[in-house]
Amino acid sequence: MKRFYLGLLLIFSVLIFSACSGEKQSNRIYTGTIEATEVNIQSEIAGRITDVYVKEGDEVKKGEKIAQLDVKQYQEQAKAAKAALDIAQLKYDRVKNTNGAELDAAKLNLEQAQAAYSLANLAVEKGIITAPMDGTITGVYLNRGEVVASGGIVAQLSDLGDLWVKIYVPEKELYKVSLNEKVYVKVDFLKGYVTGKVIFISPEGEFTPKNAVTRSSKEDVVHEVKVQIMDHIKDLKPGMLADVRI
């Protein structure tokens, strides 16, 4: 009888150890940084900034003015292009009822003049820099009076309503992760967990990035996983560290 109870105690101990080990293995924690959709607001033409209408923290709507450039030079170019277009139109009108090389040349000249005029007007319109989407201004990089190059970044716009955590999961642990899977995210200053959902699993492995943060030992090959934040969005900000429990 004594051996019987000793056997039961041994089996019970093994079951408890196995359960604990299984729980530990199924609750790996990976640490990543909260990120948001970010868009650089760029100028499509070169020019001097005459006005900046926003500051960091402002919420803007798509199409709202961000900055204004001095477009006097482009307006002058548009006037010159319009004069050239009028002349090209007169020349075409004189020969439009004829045939031959003269008509072809006049038609080509008119088309080129029309294109130059349209391009000059477009440059004038591009002097008003607008928001490409709804969001929050998270950076203003140029001030009134400064010159911006074509393609230069004037400000940064972030969609703070669309947050996610990027983590790196070792290849040997990837089988535990599924698309649309519900996971739990922990941020130190919040009580309890934040709900997350796996929205992307990279099909290609890579060596562990140098800037990756993980509580487990680094592995040779990892896969990028993105976890979308589903709640407490207003309490969280890009750049915060978060632990994802998988």
N, C-alpha and C positions, 0 to 999 in steps of 0.2 A: 504493500500500500504506500509505503514511504517513497519507493521508487516511482510509483505511479504519479504521485503529487509532484515529485521532483521533475518528472518528464513534462507534466502539464506546465509547470513554472518555466521550464526551458523553452517550450513552444510559444508560450505567451510572450516571453522576452524577445524571441526572434521576430514575432509578428509586430510588436511595438517598434522594434529597431527598423524593420522593413518599412513600416508605415511612415516613420519619421524620415527615413532616407528618401522614400518616394516623394514626400512632401517637399523636402529640401531640393530635390532634383527638379521638381515641377514648378518651382518658384524662383527661378533664376532672376536676378535683378541686373538690369543694364541702365547705365546712366548716360543721358544725352542732354542736349541743349534745346530749349524751346525756340522754335523758329516761326516766322510768318512769311506770307507772300510779300515780297518787296519788289518795287518797280522804281527804276531810276527815271526821273523826269528829265528828258534831254531836249536841248534846243536843236531844231533841224536846220537853222541858219546861224551864221555868225553875226554878232552885233553887240552893241552896248546896252546893258540893262537899264531901263528907265524907271521901272517899278517892280517891286516884289510884293505880292498880295497876301502871302501866307507866312506863318512862323511855325516852329516845331510844336506839335501837339494839336494843331488845327485839324478838324475833320472836314473833308471836302467831298464834293460829288463829282462824278464823271463829267468832264467838260467845263468845270469851274476854272476861272483864271488863276494861274500860278504866278506868272511874271509877264512883263511887257518889254519888248526890245525896241530900240530906235530903228525905224524902218524908212527913214527919209531917203537913204540911198537907193533902196529898193523901189520906192515910189517914183523916184526920178528915172530909174531904169524902166519902170512900167510905162511912164509917159513917152520915153524914147521908143519903146517897143510898139506903143500904140500909133505913134507917128509913122513908123516903118510899116506897120500893118495897113494903115490908110493908103500909103503910097503903093504898096503891093496890090491892094484891092483895085485902085485906079488903073494900074497897068494891066491887071487881069481883065477888068471890064472892057478895056479897049480891044482886046484880042480874043475875047471868049467866044465870038462867033466865027472864028477862023480855025484853021487846022495847021498842024505842023509843029516844028521845033519851037517857034516863038510862043505858041499857046502852052506847050508842055513846060517851058521854062517859067512862064508867068504863073502857071498853076503851082509849080513846085515852090517858087518864091513866096507865093501867098500862104501856102501851108507852113513853110518855115517861119514866116512872120507871125502867123497865128500861134504857133507853138511857143515862140519866144515871148509873146505877149502873155500867154497863159502862165508860163513859168515865172515871169516877173510878178504877176498878180499873186501867184501862189506864195512867193517869197514874202510879200507884204502880209498875207494872211498868217503865215507861220511866225510872224513877229509876236503874236499872242500865244503864249505857252499855256496849255491847259492840262488838267488832270486826266490821265488815261483811264482811270477807274475810281470808284468810291474808296475812301480809305482815310488814314491818318498821316499827316506830314511828320516824318520821323527824322528829317534832316533837311536843312537849307544851306547850300554850299556857296552861293554867290549873293552879293548885295547890290543895291542900286549903284550905278556908276561903273561897275566892273564889266569887263568884256568877256563874252562867252564865245567859244569856237563852235563851229557846226558839229553837233554830236556831243557837246559839252553837257555835263550833268549840272542841273540847276538845283534840284531838290530830290528827296527820296520819299516815296509814298508806300505805306504798309497797310495791308489788310489785317488789322488786329482781331478780326472776327474769325480768322482762319488760321489757327495755330496747330502746330504739330511738333513732335519730338523725333529726332533722327537718332537711331541707335544702330549698333553693329553687332550682329548675332553670329557667333562662330558657326561654321558650316556644319559641324557635328550636332549642333543644337537646333538647326533650322527646321527640322521636322516637327518641332513643338509649336511653330508659328504658322498661322493660317490667315489668309486674307479675310477681312471683315470680322476677325476675332475680337471679342471684347477683352480688354486688358485694363490693368489698374496702374495709374501714374501717381507718384508721390512727390510733392514739392514741400520742402522743409517747413515753410511758414504756414502751410495750410493743415488743418486738422483732418485726418482721414485721407481717403484716396480720391483722385480725380478719375473719371471714366475716360478711357481711350479706345480707339478702334484702329486696327492695323489696316492701312490703306495702300501700302506698297511694300513689296518684297523684291529686292533686286535679284534677277535671275543669274547674275554673274557675281562670282566671288572676287574678292580683292584682298590685298594685304592690309592689315589693320592700320587705318590712318593714324598719323602721329598725333592729331588733335582729338582722336576718339577717347572718350572717357568711359571706363568700365570697371566694375568692382571685381570682376573675375579676372583671372590671368589672361593676358593677351594670347590670342590664337594666331596661327599663320594666315589662315584664310577666313574671312568674315563676309557677311552679306548685309547690305544696308537695308534697314527696315524703318518705315515711317509710320508713326502712330499719331493719328489725329486726336486732338483734345476735344472732348464732347461736352464738357460742362466746366463751370468756374472760369469761363473764358475771360471775363472782365477782371478777374483777380490776377491773371497771369500776363507776363510780358516776355517778348523775345529776349534771349540771352540768359534766362533763368535756367538753372540746372534742375533736372527732373529724373527720378528713378522710375523705370518701367519694369513692372513685375510680370514675368511670363512663365 
